């Protein structure tokens, strides 16, 4: 898939499921006013689609060029029923996603703007680690390219674009991050960033 290509449309029949191999996709819905609301991001190793479901609860669009392994949903459903261990793994993934969603609700409801940006940067750094990389505490990645524009970051965090820019500038001025380009981020003081996020 190329950046900007739609994989699933909100409300359409779910005809496929997919696993992300490379790239980042956004999950979004449209509000009653017709405005897009980004609900989350799909990173490498994430599973998308609705096994055993009828319609897509949100749209899925590639933010970057992506490599995706796609399965016909009905074939996948049949295969999952025949292999209970796969159904068990699907349940585990669903519960993990539910935990992530609950954390996200707390994230959006309780954190101030600085905490949201710090948390977003830390999670992005960890989730954008090269595939197959076992992240240990002392060697987590500290440089990555943001898959979102500042406006999209603002949308996903429930902030204004000016607030996102102001907070990124403050973190850079304080020496916690560097911003070599508009999309590239280098975490220079992870401990201080984690203190803010906490």
C-alpha positions in Angstrom: 0.0 0.0 0.0 1.1 3.6 -0.6 0.6 6.5 1.8 -2.9 7.8 1.6 -4.5 4.5 0.3 -7.6 3.3 2.2 -7.6 -0.3 3.4 -11.0 -0.2 5.1 -14.0 2.2 5.1 -16.0 2.8 8.2 -19.4 1.1 8.0 -18.5 -1.1 5.0 -18.8 -4.8 5.1 -15.7 -6.4 6.7 -14.3 -8.5 3.9 -10.7 -8.8 5.0 -8.4 -8.8 8.0 -4.8 -7.9 8.0 -1.5 -7.9 9.8 0.8 -4.9 9.5 4.3 -6.0 8.4 5.8 -2.5 7.8 4.5 1.0 8.0 1.9 2.9 10.0 -1.8 3.3 9.4 -4.4 5.5 11.1 -7.8 4.3 12.4 -10.4 7.1 12.1 -14.1 7.9 12.2 -16.1 10.9 11.1 -18.0 13.1 13.5 -21.6 14.2 12.9 -20.1 17.5 11.6 -18.1 15.6 9.0 -14.8 16.1 10.7 -12.3 13.3 10.9 -11.3 12.0 14.3 -8.2 9.8 14.6 -8.9 7.0 17.0 -5.5 5.4 17.0 -2.6 4.1 15.0 -1.6 0.7 13.7 2.1 -0.2 13.9 4.0 -3.2 12.6 2.8 -6.5 14.2 -0.7 -5.0 14.8 -3.7 -6.9 13.6 -6.6 -5.1 11.9 -10.1 -6.0 10.9 -13.0 -7.6 12.6 -12.9 -11.4 12.6 -16.4 -12.8 13.0 -17.7 -9.3 12.5 -20.0 -7.8 9.9 -19.0 -4.1 9.4 -15.9 -2.0 9.9 -16.2 0.2 13.0 -13.7 2.7 11.6 -11.7 3.6 8.5 -8.1 2.5 8.1 -5.8 4.5 5.9 -2.0 4.2 5.3 0.0 7.1 6.7 3.2 5.8 5.2 3.9 3.3 2.5 3.0 -0.1 4.1 3.5 -3.8 3.6 0.4 -5.7 4.9 -0.5 -9.3 5.0 -4.2 -9.5 4.0 -6.6 -12.4 4.5 -10.2 -12.9 3.3 -12.3 -12.5 6.5 -14.5 -15.6 5.8 -11.4 -17.8 5.1 -9.7 -16.4 8.2 -12.8 -17.0 10.4 -13.1 -20.6 9.2 -9.4 -21.2 9.8 -9.6 -19.6 13.3 -12.6 -21.9 14.2 -10.6 -24.9 13.2 -7.5 -23.9 15.2 -8.5 -23.0 18.9 -5.0 -21.7 19.6 -5.4 -19.0 17.0 -8.8 -18.0 18.5 -7.0 -17.8 21.9 -4.3 -15.5 20.4 -7.1 -13.4 18.9 -8.7 -13.1 22.3 -5.3 -12.1 23.8 -4.8 -9.4 21.2 -8.4 -8.1 21.7 -7.8 -7.8 25.5 -4.5 -6.1 24.9 -6.2 -3.6 22.6 -8.9 -3.1 25.2 -6.2 -2.3 27.8 -4.6 0.1 25.4 -7.9 1.8 24.8 -8.6 2.2 28.5 -5.1 3.6 29.0 -5.8 6.0 26.1 -9.0 7.2 27.7 -7.1 8.1 30.9 -4.4 9.6 28.8 -6.8 12.0 27.1 -8.9 12.8 30.1 -6.4 13.3 32.9 -3.1 14.5 31.3 -2.1 18.1 30.6 -0.7 19.1 27.2 2.9 18.6 28.2 2.2 15.1 29.6 0.3 14.1 26.4 3.1 15.1 24.1 5.8 13.4 26.3 3.7 10.2 26.4 3.0 10.3 22.7 6.7 10.7 21.9 7.8 7.9 24.2 5.1 5.5 22.8 6.0 6.5 19.2 9.7 5.8 19.8 9.0 2.4 21.3 6.3 1.3 18.7 8.4 2.5 15.8 11.4 0.3 16.8 12.6 -1.8 13.9 10.6 -5.0 13.6 12.1 -7.9 15.5 13.9 -5.6 17.9 13.6 -6.7 21.5 13.4 -3.4 23.4 15.3 -3.5 26.7 15.2 -0.8 29.2 18.7 0.6 28.5 18.7 0.3 24.7 15.3 1.6 23.6 15.3 3.6 20.3 15.7 7.4 20.7 15.4 8.6 17.1 12.4 8.2 14.9 10.3 9.8 12.2 6.8 10.9 13.2 4.1 9.4 10.9 1.7 12.2 11.6 1.6 15.9 10.8 1.4 18.3 13.8 -2.3 18.8 13.0 -2.9 15.0 13.1 -1.0 14.8 16.4 -3.2 17.6 17.8 -6.3 15.7 16.6 -5.3 12.4 18.2 -4.3 14.1 21.5 -7.3 16.4 21.7 -5.1 19.5 21.5 -4.8 22.6 19.3 -2.0 22.5 16.7 -0.5 25.6 18.3 -0.3 23.8 21.6 1.5 20.8 20.0 4.0 23.2 18.4 4.5 25.1 21.6 5.0 21.9 23.7 7.5 20.4 21.2 9.4 23.7 21.1 9.5 23.8 24.9 10.8 20.2 25.1 13.5 21.0 22.6 14.5 24.2 24.4 14.7 22.2 27.7 17.1 19.7 26.0 14.8 16.7 26.3 14.4 16.3 22.5 15.8 17.5 19.3 13.8 18.2 16.1 16.3 18.0 13.2 13.3 18.3 10.8 9.6 18.8 11.1 9.0 15.0 11.3 12.2 13.7 12.9 12.5 13.5 16.6 15.5 12.6 18.7 14.9 11.8 22.4 17.9 13.2 24.3 16.7 12.8 27.9 14.3 9.8 28.1 14.3 9.8 32.0 13.1 13.4 32.1 10.6 12.8 29.4 9.3 9.8 31.4 9.0 11.9 34.5 6.8 14.4 32.6 4.7 11.6 31.1 4.2 10.0 34.5 
